[in-house]
Amino acid sequence: MKKKAAIDVCLFPAAGYGTRFLPATKSMPKEMLPILTKPLIQYGVEEAMNAGMNTMAIVTGRGKRAIEDHFDISYELEHQIKGTSKEKMLADIRHIIDKCIFSYTRQIEMKGLGHAILTGKPLIGYQPFAVILADDLCVSESEGVLSQMVTLYEKYQCSIVAIEEIDPQHTDKYGVIAGVEIEPGIFRVSTMVEKPSPADAPTNLAIIGRYILTPDIFDILQQTKPGKGGEIQITDALMEQAREGNVIAYKFSGKRYDCGSIDGYVQATVELYNEMTKK
Ligand code: UTP
């Protein structure tokens, strides 16, 4: 049974260019790339629903209209396949459309993830909210990763980032944290560095694309100057909260696929296919 949501809104920053998937992403959003038959963003929405959320706020950009169309009824198509065996292929998406409210805003200039989250503020208001980066596909045996994080939020009532141990040579692709382990796999964050070189990384604990953020993050983001790569980094804003002891990092249970990279995308496709054909 789903728990009552302590957090109702999930934000999906989906305005990035997805340059690693060019030319596929030239006119199609990266978030619409399918793993088997479902686009990445649908997996994300399902994970948010599994965590008890039903309000999905999506930050889009130019060329991303397919996302809005996906979470809408396609009358012609549905009429066409009505009464055929194919009708059931739309059952999951129809369920999502029935249960969730979607709202959208556009990020006009792609000034980084922190900026994309700040752009979503009018869709959220002043309440704690979740963030899913749909190109990080998370799968778990039972409870979804975001649902695990909501349970933690109920206990700690502060911002939470999901982390995993990575190969120390790859720290320059991630935000990296250090902190005190207060429970097994749960850290009170003291340091966060965006994309450090392996020599400068405080640990090999990397932030992946799942967050729960308290709304003061918006005030902080408003003041946050461009950081690494000239972008407004969510890591820099979170570091402000961490200074007050208000960020928890959580080694989630489950597996993450970096579907923003070709290797991760192919691995997810193969492993989910194997899983499906086993059944
Ligand atoms: P990435 O670093 O994966 O960038 O963004 P990208 O543009 O999507 O992909 P590449 O690197 O060019 O292939 C991480 C997440 O932050 C969002 C992206 O959509 C993705 O979900 N993002 C990033 C924004 O929404 N706006 C931005 O300005 C930057």
Boltz pocket constraint, residues with backbone or C-beta under 6 A from the ligand:
constraints:
  - pocket:
      binder: B
      contacts: [[A, 13], [A, 14], [A, 15], [A, 16], [A, 17], [A, 18], [A, 19], [A, 20], [A, 21], [A, 30], [A, 59], [A, 107], [A, 109], [A, 110], [A, 111], [A, 112], [A, 113], [A, 115], [A, 116], [A, 132], [A, 133], [A, 134], [A, 135], [A, 260]]
      max_distance: 6.0
